[in-house]
Amino acid sequence: VYPRRVTTFEQVIEDLGRVEPRDAMPDDYRATLIRQIAQHAHSEIIGMQPEGAWITRAPSLRRKAILLAKVQDEAGHGLYLYAAAETLGVDRADLLDALHTGRQKYSSIFNYPSLTWADVGTIGWLVDGAAIVNQVPLCRCSYGPYARAMVRICKEESFHQRQGFESLHALSHGTPEQHAMAQDALDRWWWPALMMFGPPDSASPNSERSTAWGIKRFSNDTLRQRFVDMTVPQAAVLGLRIPDDDLAWNEERGSWDFGEVDFAELAEVVAGRGPCNAERIAHKVRADAEGAWVREAADAYAASGGAR
Ligand code: ACO
């Protein structure tokens, strides 16, 4: 009989191993994960709204089918993530209550309106593109259930990003009116997309600890820069202009310099004062109330053991 090897939380983190639900973990680690995974899950669910609004107005059956599938994928991402959060000992109903009452956040990006069909392509290209840059490193995060959920989510996000790019490409190479619509959407979504990566490193209260715990693998500013570097050449293929006069290739750094992100705007949106915050939550609360009978029926059916 071999003695059971006792591995402490600190050793697992140091060895870049995985912490699993039944392992001992510091209370703050658990709380940080619940905060981040819940915020992430809420973002997926609230993120269904700006694009969902265009399902009935998609310009062709093909575009409608793709958009339906994409929005449905976002619901699936939310469900994996709520399930990952539940392994930490919280209840999904409590997390949803925290969202509905403003006690938990969701991504700032979904508080901007989707005004035209070009916004749908732009959201796929930029918002899902930013999500991939942020989330691929999370596939290696120290908490097993979160890391594993991210693997599948990232594969689907990658498809979402490509479909957005392809849709926007059709517009930007279409009629002058379609091109102008694509440019207008890029003008409105570019800066909010950069805000998705969070406050600058110098003003990010959670970064140091989350990095030490292997939840975050790269800083907010590092990922923001990675996103800019990835996206600038793509904008050139689309023939669209990124709305930043300070955008310039920096030979020395091998990266693009870019202008100042308006972090005061990010703070306002995160504080609940963005263009659509009230509308997004009101819609979510209404959908939750209208769906209550479905959950009650499912519970009753489960309690009956499947009997008729
Ligand atoms: N929108 C809303 N809130 C934000 C945003 C944002 N774009 N960026 C940062 N915040 C919040 C943080 O949640 C934190 O709030 P809290 O401490 O009150 O909970 C606060 O601002 C300070 O920021 P940081 O200290 O930098 O927070 P953190 O270390 O959690 O980093 C980040 C923020 C990068 C968003 C991180 O939580 C993360 O990687 N989350 C997982 C990815 C995610 O949630 N993506 C959602 C959008 S993608 C999609 O759904 C398609």
Boltz pocket constraint, residues with backbone or C-beta under 6 A from the ligand:
constraints:
  - pocket:
      binder: B
      contacts: [[A, 35], [A, 36], [A, 39], [A, 40], [A, 41], [A, 43], [A, 44], [A, 47], [A, 105], [A, 106], [A, 107], [A, 108], [A, 109], [A, 127], [A, 128], [A, 131], [A, 134], [A, 195], [A, 196], [A, 197], [A, 198], [A, 199], [A, 203], [A, 204], [A, 205], [A, 206], [A, 207], [A, 210], [A, 216], [A, 220], [A, 270]]
      max_distance: 6.0
